[in-house]
Amino acid sequence: MDKLLYLLPLLACPIGMGLMMWFMMRSKHPDTAQPPQTTPTAEQEQELIRLRKEVEALRDETTPKAAPDSDRDRTP
């Protein structure tokens, strides 16, 4: 019986850690079903098209322009 009292604190740590891991896994993966996806409205589609054009314009601004071919042919 005395040895059991010494082992109890040693077993409490791994059992407690296992329980904490189990609770954390449950909170990340709820068992509830996800709501059905809705189709975007016409307003949302227009906003999406506008944002895609804006992203394309910003990408065009940030990409370096190619040097003219005549500069490449010169040798120093």
Backbone atoms as SQL, in Angstrom:
CREATE TABLE atoms (id INTEGER PRIMARY KEY, chain TEXT, resi INTEGER, resn TEXT, atom TEXT, x REAL, y REAL, z REAL);
INSERT INTO atoms VALUES
  (1, 'A', 1, 'MET', 'N', 0.819, -1.185, 0.000),
  (2, 'A', 1, 'MET', 'CA', 0.000, 0.000, 0.000),
  (3, 'A', 1, 'MET', 'C', 0.864, 1.249, 0.000),
  (4, 'A', 2, 'ASP', 'N', 1.986, 1.224, 0.747),
  (5, 'A', 2, 'ASP', 'CA', 2.874, 2.375, 0.798),
  (6, 'A', 2, 'ASP', 'C', 3.502, 2.646, -0.573),
  (7, 'A', 3, 'LYS', 'N', 3.829, 1.574, -1.286),
  (8, 'A', 3, 'LYS', 'CA', 4.432, 1.752, -2.616),
  (9, 'A', 3, 'LYS', 'C', 3.423, 2.335, -3.604),
  (10, 'A', 4, 'LEU', 'N', 2.170, 2.031, -3.429),
  (11, 'A', 4, 'LEU', 'CA', 1.136, 2.575, -4.301),
  (12, 'A', 4, 'LEU', 'C', 1.048, 4.093, -4.159),
  (13, 'A', 5, 'LEU', 'N', 1.215, 4.577, -2.943),
  (14, 'A', 5, 'LEU', 'CA', 1.193, 6.022, -2.724),
  (15, 'A', 5, 'LEU', 'C', 2.381, 6.704, -3.390),
  (16, 'A', 6, 'TYR', 'N', 3.503, 6.025, -3.513),
  (17, 'A', 6, 'TYR', 'CA', 4.659, 6.587, -4.195),
  (18, 'A', 6, 'TYR', 'C', 4.477, 6.556, -5.715),
  (19, 'A', 7, 'LEU', 'N', 3.789, 5.550, -6.204),
  (20, 'A', 7, 'LEU', 'CA', 3.580, 5.439, -7.647),
  (21, 'A', 7, 'LEU', 'C', 2.476, 6.362, -8.153),
  (22, 'A', 8, 'LEU', 'N', 1.552, 6.722, -7.310),
  (23, 'A', 8, 'LEU', 'CA', 0.427, 7.559, -7.722),
  (24, 'A', 8, 'LEU', 'C', 0.859, 8.893, -8.325),
  (25, 'A', 9, 'PRO', 'N', 1.773, 9.643, -7.724),
  (26, 'A', 9, 'PRO', 'CA', 2.218, 10.893, -8.360),
  (27, 'A', 9, 'PRO', 'C', 2.963, 10.657, -9.668),
  (28, 'A', 10, 'LEU', 'N', 3.682, 9.541, -9.762),
  (29, 'A', 10, 'LEU', 'CA', 4.404, 9.232, -11.004),
  (30, 'A', 10, 'LEU', 'C', 3.437, 8.921, -12.145),
  (31, 'A', 11, 'LEU', 'N', 2.331, 8.285, -11.844),
  (32, 'A', 11, 'LEU', 'CA', 1.349, 7.971, -12.869),
  (33, 'A', 11, 'LEU', 'C', 0.460, 9.163, -13.195),
  (34, 'A', 12, 'ALA', 'N', 0.332, 10.101, -12.290),
  (35, 'A', 12, 'ALA', 'CA', -0.538, 11.246, -12.519),
  (36, 'A', 12, 'ALA', 'C', -0.026, 12.110, -13.671),
  (37, 'A', 13, 'CYS', 'N', 1.271, 12.256, -13.822),
  (38, 'A', 13, 'CYS', 'CA', 1.828, 13.104, -14.869),
  (39, 'A', 13, 'CYS', 'C', 1.510, 12.559, -16.269),
  (40, 'A', 14, 'PRO', 'N', 1.837, 11.317, -16.611),
  (41, 'A', 14, 'PRO', 'CA', 1.534, 10.840, -17.965),
  (42, 'A', 14, 'PRO', 'C', 0.036, 10.716, -18.235),
  (43, 'A', 15, 'ILE', 'N', -0.728, 10.348, -17.221),
  (44, 'A', 15, 'ILE', 'CA', -2.176, 10.245, -17.425),
  (45, 'A', 15, 'ILE', 'C', -2.768, 11.633, -17.652),
  (46, 'A', 16, 'GLY', 'N', -2.318, 12.619, -16.874),
  (47, 'A', 16, 'GLY', 'CA', -2.788, 13.986, -17.063),
  (48, 'A', 16, 'GLY', 'C', -2.403, 14.532, -18.423),
  (49, 'A', 17, 'MET', 'N', -1.183, 14.240, -18.874),
  (50, 'A', 17, 'MET', 'CA', -0.742, 14.691, -20.194),
  (51, 'A', 17, 'MET', 'C', -1.577, 14.052, -21.293),
  (52, 'A', 18, 'GLY', 'N', -1.869, 12.785, -21.158),
  (53, 'A', 18, 'GLY', 'CA', -2.715, 12.112, -22.147),
  (54, 'A', 18, 'GLY', 'C', -4.112, 12.712, -22.205),
  (55, 'A', 19, 'LEU', 'N', -4.669, 13.013, -21.054),
  (56, 'A', 19, 'LEU', 'CA', -5.994, 13.639, -21.024),
  (57, 'A', 19, 'LEU', 'C', -5.972, 15.021, -21.669),
  (58, 'A', 20, 'MET', 'N', -4.928, 15.807, -21.398),
  (59, 'A', 20, 'MET', 'CA', -4.833, 17.135, -22.008),
  (60, 'A', 20, 'MET', 'C', -4.735, 17.035, -23.529),
  (61, 'A', 21, 'MET', 'N', -3.949, 16.091, -24.016),
  (62, 'A', 21, 'MET', 'CA', -3.827, 15.909, -25.467),
  (63, 'A', 21, 'MET', 'C', -5.160, 15.497, -26.074),
  (64, 'A', 22, 'TRP', 'N', -5.863, 14.633, -25.399),
  (65, 'A', 22, 'TRP', 'CA', -7.160, 14.175, -25.908),
  (66, 'A', 22, 'TRP', 'C', -8.153, 15.334, -25.968),
  (67, 'A', 23, 'PHE', 'N', -8.182, 16.169, -24.924),
  (68, 'A', 23, 'PHE', 'CA', -9.098, 17.311, -24.918),
  (69, 'A', 23, 'PHE', 'C', -8.747, 18.313, -26.016),
  (70, 'A', 24, 'MET', 'N', -7.459, 18.522, -26.252),
  (71, 'A', 24, 'MET', 'CA', -7.063, 19.464, -27.303),
  (72, 'A', 24, 'MET', 'C', -7.425, 18.936, -28.688),
  (73, 'A', 25, 'MET', 'N', -7.297, 17.646, -28.896),
  (74, 'A', 25, 'MET', 'CA', -7.664, 17.061, -30.189),
  (75, 'A', 25, 'MET', 'C', -9.167, 17.177, -30.417),
  (76, 'A', 26, 'ARG', 'N', -9.940, 17.011, -29.389),
  (77, 'A', 26, 'ARG', 'CA', -11.399, 17.127, -29.529),
  (78, 'A', 26, 'ARG', 'C', -11.812, 18.544, -29.873),
  (79, 'A', 27, 'SER', 'N', -11.129, 19.541, -29.326),
  (80, 'A', 27, 'SER', 'CA', -11.515, 20.919, -29.597),
  (81, 'A', 27, 'SER', 'C', -11.171, 21.323, -31.022),
  (82, 'A', 28, 'LYS', 'N', -10.169, 20.719, -31.633),
  (83, 'A', 28, 'LYS', 'CA', -9.798, 21.044, -33.006),
  (84, 'A', 28, 'LYS', 'C', -10.709, 20.382, -34.030),
  (85, 'A', 29, 'HIS', 'N', -11.262, 19.258, -33.710),
  (86, 'A', 29, 'HIS', 'CA', -12.089, 18.506, -34.632),
  (87, 'A', 29, 'HIS', 'C', -13.488, 18.301, -34.050),
  (88, 'A', 30, 'PRO', 'N', -14.326, 19.324, -34.106),
  (89, 'A', 30, 'PRO', 'CA', -15.669, 19.148, -33.533),
  (90, 'A', 30, 'PRO', 'C', -16.481, 18.150, -34.362),
  (91, 'A', 31, 'ASP', 'N', -17.380, 17.483, -33.697),
  (92, 'A', 31, 'ASP', 'CA', -18.198, 16.476, -34.359),
  (93, 'A', 31, 'ASP', 'C', -19.388, 17.077, -35.093),
  (94, 'A', 32, 'THR', 'N', -19.596, 18.375, -34.971),
  (95, 'A', 32, 'THR', 'CA', -20.737, 18.995, -35.636),
  (96, 'A', 32, 'THR', 'C', -20.500, 19.080, -37.130),
  (97, 'A', 33, 'ALA', 'N', -21.585, 18.971, -37.883),
  (98, 'A', 33, 'ALA', 'CA', -21.492, 19.045, -39.333),
  (99, 'A', 33, 'ALA', 'C', -21.272, 20.483, -39.764),
  (100, 'A', 34, 'GLN', 'N', -20.544, 20.653, -40.868),
  (101, 'A', 34, 'GLN', 'CA', -20.294, 21.991, -41.364),
  (102, 'A', 34, 'GLN', 'C', -21.512, 22.502, -42.115),
  (103, 'A', 35, 'PRO', 'N', -21.764, 23.812, -42.059),
  (104, 'A', 35, 'PRO', 'CA', -22.917, 24.351, -42.779),
  (105, 'A', 35, 'PRO', 'C', -22.718, 24.222, -44.290),
  (106, 'A', 36, 'PRO', 'N', -23.797, 24.067, -45.029),
  (107, 'A', 36, 'PRO', 'CA', -23.666, 23.922, -46.481),
  (108, 'A', 36, 'PRO', 'C', -23.137, 25.204, -47.097),
  (109, 'A', 37, 'GLN', 'N', -22.354, 25.051, -48.154),
  (110, 'A', 37, 'GLN', 'CA', -21.797, 26.215, -48.828),
  (111, 'A', 37, 'GLN', 'C', -22.871, 26.870, -49.677),
  (112, 'A', 38, 'THR', 'N', -22.889, 28.192, -49.648),
  (113, 'A', 38, 'THR', 'CA', -23.861, 28.924, -50.445),
  (114, 'A', 38, 'THR', 'C', -23.184, 29.450, -51.702),
  (115, 'A', 39, 'THR', 'N', -23.959, 29.642, -52.740),
  (116, 'A', 39, 'THR', 'CA', -23.407, 30.198, -53.969),
  (117, 'A', 39, 'THR', 'C', -23.280, 31.703, -53.807),
  (118, 'A', 40, 'PRO', 'N', -22.237, 32.288, -54.363),
  (119, 'A', 40, 'PRO', 'CA', -22.051, 33.731, -54.215),
  (120, 'A', 40, 'PRO', 'C', -23.127, 34.510, -54.972),
  (121, 'A', 41, 'THR', 'N', -23.486, 35.647, -54.423),
  (122, 'A', 41, 'THR', 'CA', -24.482, 36.498, -55.062),
  (123, 'A', 41, 'THR', 'C', -23.831, 37.267, -56.204),
  (124, 'A', 42, 'ALA', 'N', -24.640, 37.935, -57.012),
  (125, 'A', 42, 'ALA', 'CA', -24.117, 38.710, -58.135),
  (126, 'A', 42, 'ALA', 'C', -23.202, 39.828, -57.633),
  (127, 'A', 43, 'GLU', 'N', -23.565, 40.430, -56.515),
  (128, 'A', 43, 'GLU', 'CA', -22.735, 41.495, -55.935),
  (129, 'A', 43, 'GLU', 'C', -21.376, 40.949, -55.517),
  (130, 'A', 44, 'GLN', 'N', -21.374, 39.765, -54.924),
  (131, 'A', 44, 'GLN', 'CA', -20.116, 39.150, -54.513),
  (132, 'A', 44, 'GLN', 'C', -19.272, 38.771, -55.724),
  (133, 'A', 45, 'GLU', 'N', -19.910, 38.306, -56.784),
  (134, 'A', 45, 'GLU', 'CA', -19.185, 37.966, -58.008),
  (135, 'A', 45, 'GLU', 'C', -18.522, 39.206, -58.604),
  (136, 'A', 46, 'GLN', 'N', -19.236, 40.326, -58.621),
  (137, 'A', 46, 'GLN', 'CA', -18.674, 41.561, -59.149),
  (138, 'A', 46, 'GLN', 'C', -17.497, 42.027, -58.302),
  (139, 'A', 47, 'GLU', 'N', -17.630, 41.914, -56.997),
  (140, 'A', 47, 'GLU', 'CA', -16.545, 42.289, -56.093),
  (141, 'A', 47, 'GLU', 'C', -15.329, 41.402, -56.324),
  (142, 'A', 48, 'LEU', 'N', -15.554, 40.124, -56.536),
  (143, 'A', 48, 'LEU', 'CA', -14.468, 39.190, -56.792),
  (144, 'A', 48, 'LEU', 'C', -13.751, 39.531, -58.092),
  (145, 'A', 49, 'ILE', 'N', -14.500, 39.849, -59.121),
  (146, 'A', 49, 'ILE', 'CA', -13.903, 40.230, -60.413),
  (147, 'A', 49, 'ILE', 'C', -13.087, 41.504, -60.250),
  (148, 'A', 50, 'ARG', 'N', -13.624, 42.484, -59.511),
  (149, 'A', 50, 'ARG', 'CA', -12.906, 43.741, -59.292),
  (150, 'A', 50, 'ARG', 'C', -11.606, 43.506, -58.528),
  (151, 'A', 51, 'LEU', 'N', -11.664, 42.655, -57.508),
  (152, 'A', 51, 'LEU', 'CA', -10.468, 42.372, -56.720),
  (153, 'A', 51, 'LEU', 'C', -9.424, 41.609, -57.529),
  (154, 'A', 52, 'ARG', 'N', -9.864, 40.702, -58.383),
  (155, 'A', 52, 'ARG', 'CA', -8.915, 39.974, -59.234),
  (156, 'A', 52, 'ARG', 'C', -8.199, 40.921, -60.191),
  (157, 'A', 53, 'LYS', 'N', -8.947, 41.891, -60.746),
  (158, 'A', 53, 'LYS', 'CA', -8.333, 42.877, -61.637),
  (159, 'A', 53, 'LYS', 'C', -7.336, 43.739, -60.867),
  (160, 'A', 54, 'GLU', 'N', -7.693, 44.099, -59.635),
  (161, 'A', 54, 'GLU', 'CA', -6.792, 44.906, -58.824),
  (162, 'A', 54, 'GLU', 'C', -5.508, 44.150, -58.501),
  (163, 'A', 55, 'VAL', 'N', -5.629, 42.883, -58.171),
  (164, 'A', 55, 'VAL', 'CA', -4.451, 42.062, -57.889),
  (165, 'A', 55, 'VAL', 'C', -3.588, 41.946, -59.128),
  (166, 'A', 56, 'GLU', 'N', -4.200, 41.745, -60.282),
  (167, 'A', 56, 'GLU', 'CA', -3.453, 41.638, -61.535),
  (168, 'A', 56, 'GLU', 'C', -2.700, 42.938, -61.819),
  (169, 'A', 57, 'ALA', 'N', -3.350, 44.092, -61.588),
  (170, 'A', 57, 'ALA', 'CA', -2.691, 45.378, -61.820),
  (171, 'A', 57, 'ALA', 'C', -1.515, 45.569, -60.860),
  (172, 'A', 58, 'LEU', 'N', -1.690, 45.174, -59.615),
  (173, 'A', 58, 'LEU', 'CA', -0.598, 45.300, -58.647),
  (174, 'A', 58, 'LEU', 'C', 0.562, 44.375, -58.991),
  (175, 'A', 59, 'ARG', 'N', 0.269, 43.196, -59.479),
  (176, 'A', 59, 'ARG', 'CA', 1.341, 42.287, -59.887),
  (177, 'A', 59, 'ARG', 'C', 2.093, 42.852, -61.076),
  (178, 'A', 60, 'ASP', 'N', 1.378, 43.469, -62.022),
  (179, 'A', 60, 'ASP', 'CA', 2.026, 44.063, -63.181),
  (180, 'A', 60, 'ASP', 'C', 2.939, 45.215, -62.758),
  (181, 'A', 61, 'GLU', 'N', 2.548, 45.965, -61.730),
  (182, 'A', 61, 'GLU', 'CA', 3.370, 47.070, -61.255),
  (183, 'A', 61, 'GLU', 'C', 4.654, 46.579, -60.596),
  (184, 'A', 62, 'THR', 'N', 4.589, 45.468, -59.900),
  (185, 'A', 62, 'THR', 'CA', 5.745, 45.004, -59.130),
  (186, 'A', 62, 'THR', 'C', 6.700, 44.137, -59.923),
  (187, 'A', 63, 'THR', 'N', 6.287, 43.586, -61.053),
  (188, 'A', 63, 'THR', 'CA', 7.186, 42.748, -61.830),
  (189, 'A', 63, 'THR', 'C', 8.160, 43.634, -62.583),
  (190, 'A', 64, 'PRO', 'N', 9.444, 43.271, -62.586),
  (191, 'A', 64, 'PRO', 'CA', 10.427, 44.094, -63.298),
  (192, 'A', 64, 'PRO', 'C', 10.214, 44.000, -64.806),
  (193, 'A', 65, 'LYS', 'N', 10.419, 45.125, -65.453),
  (194, 'A', 65, 'LYS', 'CA', 10.263, 45.173, -66.905),
  (195, 'A', 65, 'LYS', 'C', 11.505, 44.566, -67.557),
  (196, 'A', 66, 'ALA', 'N', 11.305, 43.893, -68.680),
  (197, 'A', 66, 'ALA', 'CA', 12.419, 43.279, -69.401),
  (198, 'A', 66, 'ALA', 'C', 13.240, 44.365, -70.086),
  (199, 'A', 67, 'ALA', 'N', 14.543, 44.174, -70.083),
  (200, 'A', 67, 'ALA', 'CA', 15.430, 45.133, -70.728),
  (201, 'A', 67, 'ALA', 'C', 15.309, 44.994, -72.246),
  (202, 'A', 68, 'PRO', 'N', 15.495, 46.080, -72.985),
  (203, 'A', 68, 'PRO', 'CA', 15.427, 45.991, -74.447),
  (204, 'A', 68, 'PRO', 'C', 16.516, 45.069, -74.979),
  (205, 'A', 69, 'ASP', 'N', 16.273, 44.451, -76.127),
  (206, 'A', 69, 'ASP', 'CA', 17.223, 43.507, -76.714),
  (207, 'A', 69, 'ASP', 'C', 18.519, 44.188, -77.120),
  (208, 'A', 70, 'SER', 'N', 18.463, 45.454, -77.482),
  (209, 'A', 70, 'SER', 'CA', 19.681, 46.135, -77.945),
  (210, 'A', 70, 'SER', 'C', 20.704, 46.271, -76.831),
  (211, 'A', 71, 'ASP', 'N', 20.291, 46.341, -75.593),
  (212, 'A', 71, 'ASP', 'CA', 21.225, 46.450, -74.475),
  (213, 'A', 71, 'ASP', 'C', 21.972, 45.143, -74.226),
  (214, 'A', 72, 'ARG', 'N', 21.341, 44.053, -74.544),
  (215, 'A', 72, 'ARG', 'CA', 21.985, 42.762, -74.311),
  (216, 'A', 72, 'ARG', 'C', 23.088, 42.484, -75.311),
  (217, 'A', 73, 'ASP', 'N', 22.969, 43.032, -76.522),
  (218, 'A', 73, 'ASP', 'CA', 23.934, 42.732, -77.565),
  (219, 'A', 73, 'ASP', 'C', 25.253, 43.473, -77.382),
  (220, 'A', 74, 'ARG', 'N', 25.254, 44.547, -76.585),
  (221, 'A', 74, 'ARG', 'CA', 26.480, 45.299, -76.396),
  (222, 'A', 74, 'ARG', 'C', 27.441, 44.522, -75.500),
  (223, 'A', 75, 'THR', 'N', 28.702, 44.599, -75.840),
  (224, 'A', 75, 'THR', 'CA', 29.727, 43.986, -75.003),
  (225, 'A', 75, 'THR', 'C', 30.568, 45.077, -74.400),
  (226, 'A', 76, 'PRO', 'N', 30.980, 44.948, -73.167),
  (227, 'A', 76, 'PRO', 'CA', 31.763, 46.017, -72.531),
  (228, 'A', 76, 'PRO', 'C', 33.174, 46.111, -73.049);
